[in-house]
């Protein structure tokens, strides 16, 4: 019998949708039949079914309350509004059938019953949703600005701000752990929504609250329910935060464990705790690599861009955040040294230039040295030997140079060693005897030779 009670109780989330469906169907048919009034008997029968299923839903909900350990205060509004909804479904059936035993019903307009039943089913459903998902489940997806206007507490995300110079002076809890807990946990564990009787918005709450006792044990992260649940797979029912909430990263979960392991300190700095720098480097500001110099430049004249395009070159902005341009001769394989003059009106704006697969010669290097903001230069699949490549040394922003599949001579590689700002050189195929990568100059420039060969494996000799 106990098993049957528990089973019926757990079917409540399914059963409760039956009366809702019947009520909505009844209301829609009433709206459809408001003039002809030819379906009154059918509509009345629908409300009778709604009443029976609503009673069954109330009983299953009550069994779920008994079996799942809900506090009565948390379910009473939902339970009693469900009972009232069932009662009014039966009254609606009496009203539509015109049963004279209840004369007073005949004096109440049917539309009044309809409005009241709609309000009741909406309120009852909302109460059920609040029990399952929390009181603010409807407003939770809204922007914080709208939540504030509606009077709801807003838990704004806190950023972990650490730098190469200041990380050791940061207070471990305040500057690292608290933002993690705030961003992933506090929305469900605060004074207005304390799931599991757990409060994570204060130091006292973290140390003492929880329906089964404190969720953290100083120096023992694996014995701390708070940390153990964070480490569980997201698919687990016991994983926290719930999988539909913002999840902390692996680095953040690790730091929570380290905080517990180091005694739950609320005031010590990272340096005082002696923690390793590698734990925090992922939170340092990332250097932004771009395909153009970090400088403002005036926009190229529209007429100048049109003239370059008229010659068959492709010109496009690198991004909407800058006036630097990318120019490509991909669709103009006949491009040669004489064409270069057409680029001079936009020479200040050119940051990326692709002349791969064209007819240029080594004399092009003198023209290229006139592009002060050139950052990426592609000269692959040409006949260049690199004799005059030293002229590009004056380009302070040149970072990437592609010389693959050219006639580049090995001895000219020494000229590239003097390029202090050059980061990457691609030299696939032209220099025989070179494979893999090497660094040149002061070790700041990586030369990629390619020509990799995979080692043979036993399966290669199998004949099928």
Secondary structure as GFF3:
##gff-version 3
##sequence-region A 1 464
A	DSSP	alpha_helix	2	10	.	.	.	ID=ss1
A	DSSP	alpha_helix	12	32	.	.	.	ID=ss2
A	DSSP	alpha_helix	40	68	.	.	.	ID=ss3
A	DSSP	alpha_helix	72	97	.	.	.	ID=ss4
A	DSSP	three_ten_helix	103	107	.	.	.	ID=ss5
A	DSSP	alpha_helix	110	133	.	.	.	ID=ss6
A	DSSP	alpha_helix	144	149	.	.	.	ID=ss7
A	DSSP	three_ten_helix	167	169	.	.	.	ID=ss8
A	DSSP	pi_helix	172	177	.	.	.	ID=ss9
A	DSSP	alpha_helix	178	184	.	.	.	ID=ss10
A	DSSP	beta_strand	189	190	.	.	.	ID=ss11
A	DSSP	beta_strand	193	194	.	.	.	ID=ss12
A	DSSP	three_ten_helix	195	197	.	.	.	ID=ss13
A	DSSP	alpha_helix	203	208	.	.	.	ID=ss14
A	DSSP	three_ten_helix	221	223	.	.	.	ID=ss15
A	DSSP	alpha_helix	225	231	.	.	.	ID=ss16
A	DSSP	alpha_helix	250	261	.	.	.	ID=ss17
A	DSSP	alpha_helix	270	273	.	.	.	ID=ss18
A	DSSP	three_ten_helix	277	279	.	.	.	ID=ss19
A	DSSP	three_ten_helix	281	283	.	.	.	ID=ss20
A	DSSP	alpha_helix	302	310	.	.	.	ID=ss21
A	DSSP	beta_strand	314	317	.	.	.	ID=ss22
A	DSSP	beta_strand	325	328	.	.	.	ID=ss23
A	DSSP	three_ten_helix	337	346	.	.	.	ID=ss24
A	DSSP	beta_strand	350	354	.	.	.	ID=ss25
A	DSSP	alpha_helix	364	368	.	.	.	ID=ss26
A	DSSP	beta_strand	376	378	.	.	.	ID=ss27
A	DSSP	three_ten_helix	389	394	.	.	.	ID=ss28
A	DSSP	beta_strand	400	402	.	.	.	ID=ss29
A	DSSP	three_ten_helix	410	412	.	.	.	ID=ss30
A	DSSP	alpha_helix	413	416	.	.	.	ID=ss31
A	DSSP	beta_strand	424	426	.	.	.	ID=ss32
A	DSSP	beta_strand	436	440	.	.	.	ID=ss33
A	DSSP	beta_strand	445	450	.	.	.	ID=ss34
A	DSSP	three_ten_helix	458	461	.	.	.	ID=ss35
###
